Amino acid sequence: MSESRTKQHTREQIKKAFICLLAEKGLHKISVTAITEMAGINRSTFYEYYPDVRFLLEDIESSLLADLSTGFHSAYKDFKSERLDQIFAMGL
């Protein structure tokens, strides 16, 4: 079952706040309080999604790696297809 739009929006707000704070303060100075203030949510809402900041970071890293993997797969598939087209065009 997929996450509701509201939950997806809240999760994205948390991630955006974290990324903004990361650029501003650096990883070790980011607190749950700072994230919740920037995201406009309560601390209890943050804890519904993540037990702590470390798990939030891991979620963001996992999402980025999944996106990167998808991009590589797509690029490889396109490359492979183009290369096969070239081989077939040469009559091999």
C-alpha positions as a printed Julia matrix, in Angstrom:
92×3 Matrix{Float64}:
  0.0    0.0     0.0
  1.4    3.38   -0.93
  1.9    6.26    1.43
 -0.79   8.94    1.47
 -0.06  12.27   -0.21
  0.0   14.04    3.13
  2.59  11.62    4.5
  4.67  11.87    1.34
  4.51  15.67    1.56
  5.55  15.63    5.23
  8.43  13.25    4.52
  9.6   15.52    1.67
  9.38  18.61    3.92
 11.54  16.87    6.51
 14.11  15.9     3.86
 14.18  19.4     2.35
 14.68  20.97    5.77
 17.51  18.55    6.52
 19.25  19.29    3.21
 18.95  23.05    3.75
 20.37  22.73    7.24
 23.15  20.47    5.99
 24.27  23.18    3.58
 23.96  25.8     6.31
 25.36  24.09    9.41
 27.04  20.83    8.55
 25.92  17.36    9.58
 26.96  17.29   13.23
 25.18  20.52   14.1
 21.75  19.49   12.81
 19.15  18.83   15.49
 15.65  17.43   15.34
 14.44  20.77   16.68
 16.09  22.68   13.82
 14.6   20.28   11.26
 11.1   20.49   12.7
 11.2   24.28   12.93
 12.31  24.61    9.32
  9.83  21.97    8.1
  6.98  23.53   10.11
  6.09  20.32   11.94
  6.04  19.1    15.54
  8.81  16.97   17.0
  6.33  14.12   17.45
  5.62  14.24   13.72
  9.34  13.92   12.96
  9.53  10.87   15.23
  6.6    9.26   13.4
  8.9    9.06   10.38
 12.4    8.76   11.81
 13.82   7.63   15.18
 16.64  10.18   14.84
 18.6   12.33   12.39
 20.87   9.42   11.44
 17.92   7.42   10.08
 16.79  10.46    8.11
 20.24  10.72    6.54
 20.19   7.0     5.7
 16.78   7.39    4.05
 18.05  10.29    1.93
 21.19   8.34    0.99
 19.1    5.29    0.01
 16.84   7.44   -2.17
 19.82   9.05   -3.88
 21.48   5.69   -4.53
 18.23   4.25   -5.93
 17.88   7.26   -8.26
 21.51   6.92   -9.33
 21.09   3.21   -9.99
 17.96   3.85  -12.05
 19.82   6.52  -14.03
 22.77   4.21  -14.71
 20.45   1.39  -15.73
 18.58   3.67  -18.11
 21.79   5.09  -19.6
 23.25   1.6   -20.0
 20.07   0.34  -21.66
 20.13   3.29  -24.09
 23.85   2.78  -24.78
 23.39  -0.93  -25.27
 20.48  -0.35  -27.63
 22.42   2.23  -29.69
 25.45  -0.05  -29.86
 23.34  -3.02  -30.98
 21.7   -0.84  -33.64
 25.16   0.11  -34.93
 26.25  -3.54  -35.04
 23.12  -4.63  -36.88
 23.44  -1.71  -39.31
 26.92  -2.95  -40.21
 25.47  -6.35  -41.05
 27.25  -8.29  -38.33
